[in-house]
Amino acid sequence: MMELLRLCGYEAQEIESELPRVKKAFNKLGITAQDIERAKQRLNKYYGVELKGVRKILRLCIQELVNWTLAKEEGKTKFIYSFMATGFFDTIAYAVLSKSKEVYVGSLNSLHHTVLGSIFEKIVPILEAAEKRWLKAGAVAHCGNVKTTVGLIALDVIPKPDLLVNSGVLCETAPKTIDLLHELYGIPPFCYDTCQDRDIREYPEATKRIADLLLKSSRRLTRRIEEIVGFEITDDMVREADEARRQLGKAIDAVQNLVSGSDPLVISANHQSLWTQLLFLPMGKDRLPEALDAINTLYEELQERVNNGVGVVEKGAPRIVAILPSHYTDPSLDYMVGEMGMALVSTDMSFPISDVGDLKDSYEKLSVDGVQTSIHNSLARRVTSITEGCKKLKVDGVMDRFHIGCRTVTADALMIKDAITKELGIPVLLVERDDFDPRVCNHQQYQKSLEVFRAMLTGSRQNK
Amino acid sequence: MQEERLIAHLRDRPAQLKEAKRQGVKVIGYFPGNYVPEEIIWASGAAPICLACGGSSEMAEAALSVVPHVICPFARAQIGERLLKKDPYYTMIDMLVAPITCQHLRKVSEIWEYNDDIEMFKLGIPHKYNGDFELEYYADRLVVLKDKLQAFTGNAITDGKISEAIELYNRMRGLLRKISLLRRAPDSLFGALDFVKLNHASFYADPVFMVDFLDSVYQELREKPPVSKGDAPRLLLLGPNMGYGDYKVLELVEAAGGEIVIEELCEGVRYYWQDIENKGDLFQSLARGYLADRLPCAFMRDATKTRFDFALKLAKDFNVSGIIWYELLNCETYDSESYFFAQKMGERDIPMLILESSYGTADTGPLKTRIDAFIEIVKGGVAQ
């Protein structure tokens, strides 16, 4: 246990003081000595634990998982969670956590995916718990993220929330899930929403229209949260929270940009979901400096690698972009890309569509942000964004992976491949998987696909 | 005799529409789900056609060149129909009104849009169906649709024309409702297969003809003496969607000796259960009637309880002794809801059979076995 905590950036004194809490939380989560051994192996293999910045992020994750697991017995009286919600929720969470010590506000399931899934390889029992309820396994392809929420609540490993929030911006299966959790477990639901009815010829006016609907819905959410927490959440509080979180967002972008431009690639691609994790950690203003310190430390260390020409793949390795973020619970998949000699430099999540211009009001900004990442846009707009992003990063190929649990992104996969092939003439590898469920991928087949893809990239380069 | 009239009308309908197009009439297609007010299309002088073909594995499989397998077979069929161009309605439409309902149908419209081969209007359907500013959003989009149709057809859409259209479609809804309610009687003359086909016919037929036809059917049914169905168990059919041509389950239930007496599907009671108010601000009225006042689909927010209570009321009013839940493969919201319904119906000793179809021919054997067994269970009065 102590070695694990050291790997995750805990200092000796902190280990001594925190050990009883960590043990208590791990017991509650069913983490055994065997799991801890496995976690150490996984950390050493898949994560750059030699980097202080990585260790600091891991520490924040473990700390918060412990806080969350023990929140009720340690005196928190109100619990508000979200899952599959836009960044607006995390901003409100920041505002609430900055003001109150009694309320716990957190976004499911990013933290649990990272710690229980990626580090401990223990996400499957949670998924199975959901499958025993209504999210059956098999051809229907229910989303692993939705399963995690149901599993965590069904297994009672997190305190039962007073409000479960979701934004239906991307899907309707998540809102349906909180509705069913309400009916079956008595958990009050709230969904803030918009309509994804943008016509490609209507941009950017249509973005303003649907963001405005999301804004009204977001204000309704604020009022609902005020009822739970018992104090007013003013526009000033939201603005301060937004500004603070944007600082963190910019620091994360800086790391991502540094990595995207590096040759040799300075850190393996599975870390992308780790540093993005910082945006979803329950965090008020007391913890923001720690998060900023962690990401800035990582930036400095990676910059040093760039300066010294140190990387995790060979210099000049084929550069690829992936569609969708790195796997949330199985770091081996993106790690393997590097092992096969390819530099996965970025994902389409880093290709923002910014066509609305500068906005002053935080609610407006957050509402526009909530509908402007690649996956929030219609196929036609997404294709343009992805092809432009690929050109800018001068990549040799695209790994078009699609999360079968999500109809929104899955439906686009073949057309994206078609468009990239026609417009850019570079190889595209299609990978079908569930981004949250490590079982929905045959690692041997995946490895073979990567071998073939690597050969295609080499051939394509030689033909240029 | 009545049936022949309808068959002849539907047979001649594509040719009629082609002739109308030659004379400048626009044909406007829309996807089903009951969120596109036909009244606005009709008031523009265009012919509304609901594109609802389903049940064909050929069409669903044709779409696999464009979308992966986890998109539901009905949505895939809408892509397949456009690709293979076998059905005349899918090729003759001048414009598509695409309601943004579930993610599957949303993606169909985006793929049609991406191929850029037809004029399109995406009609946003707020999933918070009973919210105030969501209703306002939908009403605003209906007004934009009106403006678009005016420009597209060159015809002014006045309040008078909208009112006439509401009157016409209220008559259609009213007649479908009256015919459907006849099935509350113990010995009904009209089976589910006939009723669903009749409802489907209204998607394609000229609405003036259809109103006249439905009126004749209703008069005829009222005058005929009832025919005893013996011990056939009365069943309620629930689920997301039953496309035009997707009749396998209805046929299997009928063959097994069951009698579906009411359907709550996208193509069921939701459309005809209530009229649209024909006074005041007509666009507000259409918005309320098509969104807020209508039974929500399973993908709408906070819809489960409302939907369950409604299903329970139908079960009681129509005196059913069992429920058949028919969903399409990969329809994740209805699949989730089916668990809740089965559990809660079970607590009330109402057996429920959950069926799933991929439109494949391999489905038929297992479906038949399960339906046969279920009918026997319901006949025997044993809870599943």
Interface residues (C-beta under 8 A of the other chain):
Chain A: R133 W134 L135 K136 A139 V140 A141 H142 C143 G168 C171 E172 T173 P175 K176 T177 D179 L180 H182 E183 L184 P189 C191 D193 C195 Q196 D197 R198 D199 I200 I210 L213 K216 S217 S378 L379 A380 V383 F402 I404 R407 T408 T410 A411 D412 A413 L414 M415 E432
Chain B: S65 V66 V67 P68 V70 I71 I100 C102 Q103 H104 R106 K107 E110 I111 E113 Y114 M120 F121 K122 L123 G124 I125 P126 H127 K128 G131 F133 E134 Y137 R141 A298 F299 R301 D302 A303 T304 K305 L329 N330 C331 E332 T333 D335 S336 E337 S338 Y339 F340 E356
